[in-house]
Amino acid sequence: MAVGASATKMHLMSAGARRPSLLHLAAIAVLCSVSYLLGIWHHGGFTAAPAGGGATSSVSVATTASVSCVSPTPTVLGGGGGASSPSATLDFAAHHTAEGVEASSGQAHRRYEACPAKYSEYTPCEDVERSLRFPRDRLIYRERHCPSEGERLRCLVPAPKGYRNPFPWPASRDIAWFANVPHKELTVEKAVQNWIRVDGDRFRFPGGGTMFPHGAGAYIDDIGKLIPLHDGSIRTALDTGCGVASWGAYLLSRNILAMSFAPRDSHEAQVQFALERGVPAMIGVLSSNRLTYPARAFDMAHCSRCLIPWQLYDGLFLTEVDRILRPGGYWVLSGPPINWKQHWKGWQRTKEDLNAEQEAIEAVAKSLCWKKIKEVGDIAIWQKPTNHIHCKASRKVFKSPPFCSNKNPDAAWYDKMEACITPLPEVSDIKEVAGGELKKWPQRLTAVPPRISSGSFEGVTDEMFVEDTELWKKRVGHYKSVISQFGQKGRYRNLLDMNARFGGFAAALVDDPVWVMNMVPTVGNSTTLGVIYERGLIGSYQDWCEGMSTYPRTYDLIHADSVFTLYKDRCEMENILLEMDRILRPEGTVIIRDDVDMLVKIKSIADGMRWNSQIVDHEDGPLVREKLLLVVKTYWTLGEERQ
């Protein structure tokens, strides 16, 4: 602090020599700077108690956090970079990998205790015990049911004993540590289907599935013979009832980004396996609520023996798929009842039952104005119309389902599904694509999205969007300069952006071997999620006063831009931070961007959570009030005591 203040004083004195009239102002500026820094020190902003984990010394370093008001040089670097202060060090490297586990010599005091062992895989809004209070009809009990304020956990969810950092991508697609997800149920239940198998201290994922015994790659190639998977026109996909997400995993090499979801059910930890593999996935179920995505989001939706009763409840579930499919999007179905004439004996169902189910599904698809493209072998594909001119005319003949009226098509946070067709935006010509035609990937990432270029996004112009894209390129470049590990291939894979806006953070990382889950808070301008999907990215709505629909230890890096300012009058900061800790991997990284006063408050809590943290300057220098809080979560596991 003395060095920084002295440098500032010398600079100001030099300026005063050139402009004597400013001597008075210079003296005042120095006094204000010193007073401000002393105030930060007084409120605990300059020192952090050692927060070392129980198993590593390199992450257990004492950290000095400073709010720099002088030097534009970053005050913290990870992995061997320089710093403006010798004591300002954070280690962003992963140490608990295949190479072994380091011992700890750290000692720390923590405010938050570890949760009991039974909460190692705790999912607050999909808690198995709490779910039993709700109706089993239509699987309502497997929807989101979050804890009341009195039921909240105020402890740190522990990693299982022996936890290690996942294998780097792309090796992680095919292999994961057994200790990280210690469940053998699927290896027994799905043994003949080639989903997953145990091999010593690790799981292997051969890429098989119920309806693709020759592997997901060959299955995707079969789909590619029926619809265009290789020309960039299909970028975003939805996998309903995803299993261990092999379909989504093998689509990534084809530049198709799939959002995979499945409920937390008897197939224990299937979504958790997907995330350990480095594949996008969330806990979710088709029941009574809309899926947490905007209208017109996905280029393709998929069900491979997903056991969803598409023909029931007046076709309600297929109607929801119609809402989230883009104009001209595809629905791919394999498994019962498709190709029932060949498989009916193996499925242990009667011909009559399977035939009736297929006819019912065909009828629902027709009522939605979908066109059946092809049915070849075990695969059937339908296509949604590019606009609703003909479909609206057909309502004179087909009265059901009607078009929805006065319902926000993008609203999807506890909004109920309805058996009505979500109308597409109006068009003036039968050949026009409703809502605007998208560029092919990768051009669509940086092209102005139709929701903005059409003027339907109030207050946002084409120029503002382009400026936002460039801004995030600059910001991500700054992140990589202060976190050297950020640019290291294989260090990070699963990233979360808690307040994604237009997806600029994710867009700036598109050439890195990572994927980003873009969350749009329901308390802000949630209409931006549609823009994110139009760019060819994926994400979901989220209220950060509640838990996220994912397992513990999901993400390697969490980015939180102005999240705490957004929620400062809505819920406790502690609750958001504890949820971030739950879903962050040991030795994971957090980047919190917010006003400096807010960051000081956040740090005072974070220092009691086994986090090492440091406040550093904004990319535009020390005079900007907005700054960054960089965090490394220390390594500790179930049963390890702090020394």
C-alpha positions in Angstrom: 0.0 0.0 0.0 2.8 2.4 0.9 4.6 1.8 -2.4 1.4 2.4 -4.4 0.6 5.5 -2.5 4.2 6.8 -3.0 4.0 6.1 -6.7 0.8 8.0 -6.9 2.2 10.9 -5.0 5.3 11.1 -7.2 3.1 11.1 -10.3 0.9 13.8 -9.0 3.9 15.9 -7.8 5.3 15.6 -11.3 2.0 16.8 -12.8 2.0 19.6 -10.2 5.5 20.8 -11.4 4.1 21.2 -14.8 0.8 22.7 -13.6 1.4 24.6 -10.3 -2.3 25.4 -10.1 -3.1 21.8 -9.4 -0.8 21.3 -6.3 -3.7 21.7 -4.0 -5.9 19.2 -5.8 -3.0 16.7 -5.9 -2.5 16.8 -2.2 -6.2 16.2 -1.6 -6.2 13.2 -4.1 -3.3 11.6 -2.2 -5.0 12.0 1.1 -8.3 10.6 -0.3 -6.5 7.6 -1.7 -4.7 6.8 1.5 -7.9 7.2 3.5 -9.8 4.9 1.1 -7.2 2.2 1.3 -7.0 2.4 5.1 -10.8 2.0 5.2 -10.6 -1.2 3.1 -7.9 -2.5 5.4 -10.0 -1.7 8.4 -12.9 -3.7 7.1 -10.9 -6.8 6.4 -10.3 -6.2 2.7 -6.5 -6.6 2.8 -6.0 -9.9 4.5 -7.5 -13.4 4.1 -7.2 -16.1 6.7 -5.5 -19.2 5.1 -8.2 -21.3 3.6 -6.2 -24.3 2.7 -7.9 -27.6 1.9 -7.2 -30.8 3.7 -5.2 -32.4 0.9 -3.0 -29.8 -0.8 -0.5 -27.2 0.1 -0.2 -25.5 -3.2 -3.8 -24.3 -3.0 -3.6 -23.6 0.7 -1.6 -20.4 0.4 -2.4 -17.3 2.4 -3.8 -14.7 0.1 -3.6 -10.9 0.2 -6.5 -9.2 -1.4 -6.0 -5.6 -2.5 -8.2 -3.0 -4.1 -5.7 -1.3 -6.4 -6.3 2.4 -7.0 -3.0 3.0 -8.7 -1.4 0.5 -10.9 -3.1 -0.8 -14.1 -0.9 -3.9 -13.8 -3.0 -7.0 -12.7 -2.4 -7.7 -9.0 -2.8 -11.5 -9.3 -1.7 -14.1 -11.8 -2.1 -17.8 -11.6 0.4 -20.5 -12.5 3.7 -18.6 -12.2 2.8 -15.2 -13.5 4.1 -12.0 -12.0 2.2 -9.8 -9.5 2.4 -6.3 -8.2 2.8 -7.6 -4.7 5.0 -10.6 -3.6 2.2 -11.8 -1.2 -0.6 -11.6 -3.8 -0.7 -15.1 -5.1 -3.5 -17.4 -6.2 -2.8 -20.9 -7.6 -5.3 -21.7 -10.4 -3.6 -25.0 -11.3 -5.3 -28.4 -10.8 -3.3 -30.7 -8.5 -5.7 -33.7 -7.9 -5.5 -35.4 -11.3 -4.2 -38.7 -12.7 -0.7 -37.8 -11.5 -1.5 -38.1 -7.9 -2.7 -36.2 -4.8 -0.6 -33.7 -2.9 -0.4 -33.6 0.9 -1.4 -30.5 2.9 0.4 -28.5 5.4 -2.1 -25.7 5.6 -4.0 -24.5 8.6 -7.2 -22.5 8.5 -10.2 -21.3 10.3 -13.5 -21.6 8.6 -16.9 -20.1 9.3 -18.9 -22.8 7.4 -18.7 -26.4 8.4 -18.9 -29.3 6.0 -22.3 -30.8 5.5 -22.9 -34.4 6.7 -21.8 -37.2 4.3 -25.3 -37.9 3.1 -25.4 -34.5 1.3 -22.4 -35.3 -0.9 -24.7 -35.4 -4.0 -27.3 -33.0 -2.7 -29.5 -31.3 -5.2 -31.6 -28.8 -3.3 -34.5 -28.4 -5.7 -34.6 -32.1 -6.7 -34.1 -33.6 -3.2 -35.3 -37.2 -3.2 -36.8 -37.0 0.3 -38.6 -33.7 -0.3 -40.0 -34.9 -3.6 -42.1 -37.6 -1.9 -44.4 -34.9 -0.5 -45.6 -34.1 -4.0 -48.0 -36.0 -6.4 -46.6 -38.8 -8.5 -49.1 -38.2 -11.3 -47.2 -37.2 -14.4 -44.0 -37.3 -12.4 -44.8 -33.9 -10.8 -42.8 -35.1 -7.7 -39.7 -35.1 -9.9 -40.0 -31.4 -10.9 -38.3 -28.6 -9.1 -39.4 -28.3 -5.5 -36.9 -26.1 -3.7 -36.4 -26.0 0.1 -38.1 -23.3 2.2 -35.9 -20.8 4.0 -35.9 -23.0 7.2 -34.9 -26.1 5.2 -31.8 -24.5 3.5 -28.4 -26.1 4.1 -25.9 -23.6 5.5 -22.9 -25.8 5.1 -20.4 -26.8 2.5 -21.3 -29.8 0.4 -18.4 -32.2 0.6 -16.7 -34.0 -2.3 -16.5 -37.8 -1.9 -13.4 -39.3 -0.5 -10.7 -39.8 -3.2 -12.2 -37.2 -5.5 -9.9 -36.1 -8.3 -10.1 -33.5 -11.1 -11.8 -35.0 -14.1 -9.8 -36.1 -17.1 -9.2 -33.3 -19.6 -11.3 -33.1 -22.8 -11.5 -35.0 -25.1 -10.3 -37.9 -23.0 -13.1 -37.2 -20.5 -15.8 -38.1 -23.1 -14.8 -41.8 -22.7 -13.4 -42.0 -19.1 -14.2 -40.7 -15.6 -12.9 -41.4 -12.1 -15.1 -43.9 -10.1 -14.4 -42.0 -6.9 -16.1 -38.9 -8.3 -19.4 -40.6 -9.0 -19.3 -43.8 -6.9 -22.4 -45.5 -8.4 -22.4 -48.9 -10.1 -26.2 -49.2 -10.7 -26.1 -48.2 -14.3 -23.2 -50.5 -15.1 -25.4 -53.4 -14.0 -28.8 -52.2 -15.3 -27.4 -51.1 -18.7 -24.7 -53.6 -19.1 -26.1 -55.1 -22.3 -26.7 -51.7 -23.8 -23.0 -50.6 -23.6 -23.7 -47.3 -21.7 -21.0 -47.5 -19.1 -18.7 -50.0 -17.4 -16.3 -50.1 -14.5 -12.6 -50.5 -15.2 -10.6 -50.5 -12.0 -10.7 -47.0 -10.5 -12.5 -45.5 -13.4 -15.6 -45.7 -15.5 -15.5 -46.1 -19.3 -18.2 -44.9 -21.6 -18.1 -47.0 -24.8 -20.6 -44.7 -26.5 -23.4 -47.2 -26.7 -27.1 -46.7 -26.0 -30.4 -48.6 -26.0 -31.1 -47.8 -29.6 -27.5 -47.5 -30.9 -25.7 -50.7 -30.0 -23.0 -49.9 -32.6 -22.2 -46.6 -30.9 -23.5 -43.1 -30.8 -21.2 -42.1 -33.7 -22.7 -44.6 -36.1 -26.2 -43.7 -34.9 -25.6 -40.0 -35.6 -24.2 -40.9 -39.0 -27.5 -42.7 -39.7 -29.5 -39.5 -38.7 -27.1 -37.5 -40.9 -28.2 -39.5 -43.9 -31.8 -38.2 -43.4 -31.3 -34.5 -42.3 -28.4 -32.1 -42.8 -26.1 -32.4 -39.8 -22.9 -31.3 -41.5 -23.6 -27.9 -43.2 -24.0 -25.7 -40.2 -27.8 -25.3 -40.4 -28.3 -27.5 -37.3 -26.3 -26.1 -34.3 -28.4 -26.4 -31.1 -30.0 -29.7 -30.1 -32.1 -31.0 -27.2 -31.8 -34.5 -25.9 -34.8 -35.5 -23.8 -34.2 -38.4 -21.3 -30.5 -38.3 -22.2 -29.0 -41.2 -20.2 -25.3 -40.6 -19.8 -25.5 -38.1 -22.8 -23.5 -40.1 -25.3 -25.6 -38.6 -28.2 -24.7 -35.1 -27.1 -21.1 -36.1 -26.5 -20.6 -37.4 -30.0 -22.4 -34.5 -31.6 -19.8 -32.1 -30.3 -17.2 -33.3 -32.9 -19.8 -32.3 -35.5 -20.1 -28.7 -34.2 -23.6 -29.4 -32.8 -24.1 -28.3 -29.2 -26.7 -30.4 -27.3 -28.5 -29.6 -24.1 -29.2 -33.0 -22.5 -31.6 -33.5 -19.6 -33.0 -36.3 -17.5 -34.7 -36.5 -14.1 -33.1 -37.5 -10.9 -34.7 -40.9 -10.8 -33.9 -44.6 -10.5 -31.1 -44.3 -13.1 -28.9 -42.9 -10.4 -26.5 -40.1 -11.4 -27.0 -40.3 -15.2 -26.8 -36.5 -15.5 -23.9 -36.4 -13.1 -22.1 -38.9 -15.4 -22.7 -36.6 -18.4 -21.2 -33.6 -16.6 -18.2 -35.6 -15.4 -17.6 -36.5 -19.1 -17.5 -32.7 -19.9 -20.9 -32.8 -21.8 -23.6 -30.1 -21.2 -26.5 -31.5 -19.2 -29.1 -30.5 -16.5 -31.6 -32.3 -14.3 -35.0 -31.9 -15.8 -38.3 -33.6 -16.6 -41.3 -33.2 -18.9 -44.2 -33.1 -16.4 -46.4 -30.0 -15.8 -44.1 -27.1 -16.2 -42.6 -25.7 -19.4 -39.0 -26.6 -20.0 -36.7 -23.8 -18.9 -35.9 -22.6 -22.4 -37.3 -19.9 -24.6 -39.5 -20.5 -27.7 -37.8 -21.2 -31.0 -34.5 -22.3 -29.2 -33.4 -25.6 -30.7 -32.7 -26.7 -34.3 -33.3 -30.3 -33.4 -34.9 -32.3 -30.5 -34.2 -36.0 -29.9 -35.7 -38.9 -28.0 -34.0 -42.3 -28.1 -36.2 -44.7 -26.0 -36.7 -41.8 -23.5 -39.9 -43.4 -22.2 -41.8 -40.1 -22.5 -45.5 -40.8 -23.3 -45.8 -38.4 -26.2 -49.3 -39.5 -27.2 -50.9 -38.9 -23.8 -52.4 -35.8 -22.1 -53.7 -34.5 -25.5 -50.1 -34.5 -26.9 -49.0 -32.0 -24.2 -45.3 -33.0 -24.2 -45.0 -33.0 -28.0 -46.7 -29.6 -28.0 -44.0 -28.3 -25.6 -41.3 -29.7 -27.9 -43.0 -27.7 -30.7 -42.8 -24.5 -28.6 -39.0 -24.8 -28.2 -38.2 -26.0 -31.7 -37.1 -23.3 -34.3 -39.2 -22.9 -37.4 -38.1 -25.7 -39.7 -36.6 -27.6 -36.8 -36.5 -31.4 -36.6 -37.8 -34.0 -34.1 -35.9 -37.3 -34.1 -37.6 -40.3 -32.4 -36.1 -43.8 -32.1 -37.2 -46.7 -29.9 -40.7 -47.7 -29.1 -42.9 -47.6 -31.0 -40.7 -46.9 -34.1 -40.0 -50.1 -36.1 -42.3 -52.1 -33.7 -42.8 -54.8 -36.3 -39.3 -55.9 -35.8 -38.9 -55.2 -32.1 -42.2 -56.0 -30.5 -41.2 -59.3 -29.0 -38.0 -57.9 -27.5 -40.0 -54.9 -26.0 -42.5 -57.4 -24.5 -45.5 -55.5 -25.8 -48.3 -56.5 -28.2 -48.4 -55.5 -31.8 -51.7 -53.8 -31.3 -50.5 -51.7 -28.4 -47.4 -50.5 -30.2 -49.3 -49.8 -33.4 -51.9 -47.8 -31.5 -49.1 -45.8 -29.8 -47.4 -44.9 -33.1 -50.7 -43.9 -34.7 -51.4 -41.6 -31.8 -48.0 -40.0 -32.0 -48.5 -39.5 -35.8 -51.8 -37.9 -35.1 -50.4 -35.4 -32.6 -47.5 -34.5 -34.9 -50.0 -33.9 -37.7 -52.2 -31.7 -35.5 -49.1 -29.6 -34.8 -48.7 -29.2 -38.6 -45.4 -31.1 -38.6 -44.3 -33.0 -41.7 -42.9 -36.5 -41.4 -39.6 -36.5 -43.3 -38.7 -40.1 -43.2 -38.8 -43.3 -41.2 -35.8 -45.6 -41.9 -35.1 -48.6 -39.7 -35.3 -47.5 -36.0 -35.3 -43.8 -36.8 -38.3 -41.5 -37.6 -38.0 -37.7 -38.2 -40.6 -35.0 -38.4 -40.1 -31.3 -39.3 -41.8 -28.2 -37.9 -43.1 -25.7 -40.5 -41.1 -22.6 -41.2 -44.2 -20.4 -40.5 -47.8 -20.9 -39.5 -49.7 -19.5 -42.5 -51.0 -23.0 -43.5 -51.3 -24.2 -40.0 -53.6 -21.3 -39.0 -55.8 -22.0 -42.0 -56.0 -25.7 -41.0 -57.5 -24.8 -37.7 -60.8 -24.4 -39.6 -60.7 -28.2 -40.0 -58.6 -29.3 -37.1 -60.0 -27.6 -34.0 -57.5 -29.1 -31.6 -55.1 -28.1 -30.4 -55.9 -24.4 -30.8 -53.3 -21.6 -30.9 -52.3 -20.2 -27.6 -53.5 -16.7 -26.9 -52.1 -14.0 -24.6 -49.3 -16.2 -23.4 -45.6 -15.1 -23.5 -44.0 -17.8 -25.7 -40.6 -17.3 -23.9 -41.9 -17.5 -20.3 -40.7 -20.7 -18.8 -39.9 -20.4 -15.1 -42.6 -22.5 -13.3 -45.0 -21.6 -16.2 -47.4 -24.4 -16.9 -47.5 -26.2 -20.2 -50.7 -25.8 -22.1 -52.2 -28.0 -24.8 -52.1 -25.3 -27.4 -49.8 -24.4 -30.2 -47.4 -21.5 -29.5 -47.8 -19.2 -32.5 -44.8 -18.3 -34.6 -44.1 -14.6 -35.4 -46.2 -13.3 -38.3 -44.8 -13.4 -41.9 -46.0 -11.8 -45.1 -45.0 -14.6 -47.4 -45.4 -18.4 -47.4 -41.6 -18.8 -48.1 -40.6 -16.5 -45.2 -39.1 -18.0 -42.1 -41.0 -16.8 -39.0 -38.8 -14.7 -36.7 -36.1 -14.4 -39.3 -33.7 -16.8 -41.0 -30.5 -17.7 -39.1 -27.1 -17.8 -40.6 -25.3 -21.1 -40.7 -22.8 -22.0 -38.0 -20.2 -20.5 -37.3 -21.4 -17.2 -38.9 -24.5 -17.1 -36.7 -22.3 -16.7 -33.6 -21.3 -13.1 -34.5 -24.1 -12.2 -36.9 -26.7 -9.8 -35.4 -29.5 -12.2 -34.1 -32.9 -11.8 -35.8 -34.6 -10.9 -32.5 -32.3 -7.8 -32.4 -32.1 -6.9 -36.1 -35.9 -7.1 -36.4 -36.3 -4.4 -33.8 -38.4 -6.7 -31.6 -35.8 -6.4 -28.8 -36.7 -3.1 -27.3 -33.8 -0.8 -26.5 -31.1 -2.8 -28.2 -29.7 -1.9 -31.6 -27.4 -3.8 -34.0 -24.6 -1.6 -33.1 -25.0 -2.2 -29.4 -24.9 -6.0 -30.0 -21.7 -5.7 -32.0 -20.1 -3.5 -29.3 -21.1 -6.0 -26.7 -19.4 -8.8 -28.6 -16.2 -6.8 -28.9 -16.4 -5.8 -25.2 -16.4 -9.4 -24.1 -13.5 -10.3 -26.3 -11.6 -7.6 -24.4 -12.8 -8.8 -21.0 -12.0 -12.5 -21.6 -8.5 -11.4 -22.8 -8.1 -9.6 -19.5 -9.3 -12.7 -17.6 -6.6 -14.8 -19.3 -4.0 -12.2 -18.5 -4.7 -12.4 -14.7 -5.5 -16.2 -14.7 -2.7 -17.8 -16.7 -4.4 -21.2 -16.4 -7.4 -19.9 -18.2 -5.6 -20.2 -21.5 -4.2 -23.6 -20.7 -5.8 -26.4 -22.8 -7.4 -29.0 -20.6 -7.5 -27.0 -17.3 -11.2 -26.0 -17.7 -14.0 -27.7 -19.5 -17.5 -27.0 -17.9 -18.1 -23.2 -17.5 -21.1 -21.4 -16.1 -22.1 -17.8 -16.8 -24.5 -16.8 -14.1 -25.7 -13.6 -15.8 -25.1 -14.2 -19.5 -27.1 -11.4 -21.1 -26.3 -11.9 -24.9 -23.8 -14.7 -24.4 -20.8 -12.5 -25.1 -18.6 -14.3 -22.5 -19.3 -17.7 -24.1 -18.9 -16.3 -27.7 -15.4 -15.0 -26.8 -14.4 -18.6 -25.7 -15.8 -20.4 -28.7 -12.3 -21.4 -30.0 -11.3 -22.8 -26.6 -12.0 -26.5 -25.7 -14.7 -25.5 -23.3 -18.5 -25.1 -23.3 -20.5 -22.5 -21.4 -23.9 -22.9 -19.7 -25.5 -19.4 -20.2 -27.9 -18.7 -17.4 -30.3 -15.8 -17.7 -31.7 -14.6 -14.3 -35.4 -14.5 -14.2 -35.3 -11.2 -12.2 -33.5 -9.4 -15.1 -34.3 -9.0 -18.8 -34.9 -12.7 -19.4 -35.8 -12.2 -23.0 -32.1 -12.3 -23.8 -32.0 -16.1 -23.6 -33.7 -16.2 -27.0 -30.8 -14.2 -28.4 -28.3 -16.6 -26.9 -29.9 -19.5 -28.7 -30.0 -17.6 -32.0 -26.2 -17.2 -31.7 -25.9 -21.0 -31.6 -25.2 -21.2 -27.8 -27.2 -22.9 -25.0 -28.5 -21.9 -21.6 -31.4 -21.8 -19.3 -33.5 -19.5 -17.1 -32.5 -19.4 -13.4 -33.5 -17.6 -10.2 -30.3 -17.5 -8.1 -32.3 -17.2 -4.9 -32.9 -20.9 -5.6 -30.6 -23.9 -6.3 -29.6 -24.8 -9.8 -30.9 -28.0 -11.4 -27.5 -29.7 -11.4 -25.4 -31.9 -9.2 -22.6 -30.8 -6.9 -19.1 -30.3 -8.5 -20.5 -29.6 -11.9 -18.4 -26.6 -13.1 -14.7 -25.9 -13.4 -15.2 -22.2 -13.6 -18.1 -19.9 -12.7 -18.4 -16.4 -14.0 -20.7 -14.0 -12.1 -21.1 -10.5 -13.7 -23.1 -8.1 -11.5 -25.1 -11.0 -10.1 -24.8 -9.8 -6.5 -25.9 -6.3 -7.4 -28.8 -7.7 -9.3 -29.9 -9.8 -6.2 -28.9 -7.5 -3.4 -32.6 -6.7 -2.4 -34.0 -10.1 -3.3 -32.1 -12.8 -1.2 -29.1 -13.3 1.0 -25.7 -13.1 -0.5 -24.7 -16.1 1.6 -27.3 -18.3 -0.1 -25.9 -17.5 -3.5 -22.3 -18.1 -2.5 -23.1 -21.4 -0.9 -24.9 -22.6 -4.0 -21.9 -21.5 -6.1 -19.7 -23.5 -3.8 -22.0 -26.6 -4.2 -21.8 -26.6 -8.0 -18.0 -25.7 -8.2 -15.4 -28.4 -8.4 -12.6 -28.6 -5.9 -9.8 -26.4 -7.2 -12.3 -24.7 -9.4 -12.2 -21.0 -10.3 -14.7 -18.1 -9.8 -14.6 -14.7 -11.4 -17.0 -12.2 -9.8 -17.4 -8.9 -11.5 -19.1 -6.2 -9.5 -18.8 -2.9 -7.7 -15.8 -2.8 -5.3 -17.9 -2.2 -2.2 -20.0 -5.3 -3.1 -16.9 -7.3 -3.7 -15.5 -6.5 -0.3 -18.7 -7.8 1.3 -18.6 -10.9 -0.8 -15.0 -11.5 0.1 -15.8 -11.3 3.8 -18.1 -14.3 3.4 -16.0 -16.2 0.9 -13.0 -16.2 3.2 -15.0 -18.5 5.5 -15.8 -21.0 2.8 -12.4 -22.5 2.1 -12.0 -20.2 -0.8 -8.8 -18.3 -1.6 -9.7 -14.9 -3.1 -8.2 -11.7 -4.4 -9.7 -8.4 -5.6 -8.0 -7.1 -8.8 -8.5 -4.2 -11.1 -11.0 -3.7 -13.9 -9.5 -4.2 -17.4 -9.7 -0.4 -17.9 -7.5 0.3 -14.8 -7.7 1.2 -11.1 -10.0 4.2 -11.4 -13.0 2.1 -12.4 -15.2 1.2 -9.4 -16.2 -2.1 -10.9 -13.5 -4.7 -10.1 -12.9 -8.4 -10.1 -12.9 -10.9 -7.3 -10.9 -13.9 -8.3 -11.4 -17.1 -6.3 -9.9 -20.6 -6.1 -11.9 -23.2 -4.2 -9.5 -25.3 -2.1 -9.3 -29.0 -2.3 -10.9 -31.0 0.5 -13.0 -34.1 0.6 -15.4 -36.1 2.8 -13.8 -37.1 6.1 -10.8 -34.8 5.9 -10.4 -32.6 8.9 -8.9 -29.1 8.7 -5.7 -28.8 10.6 
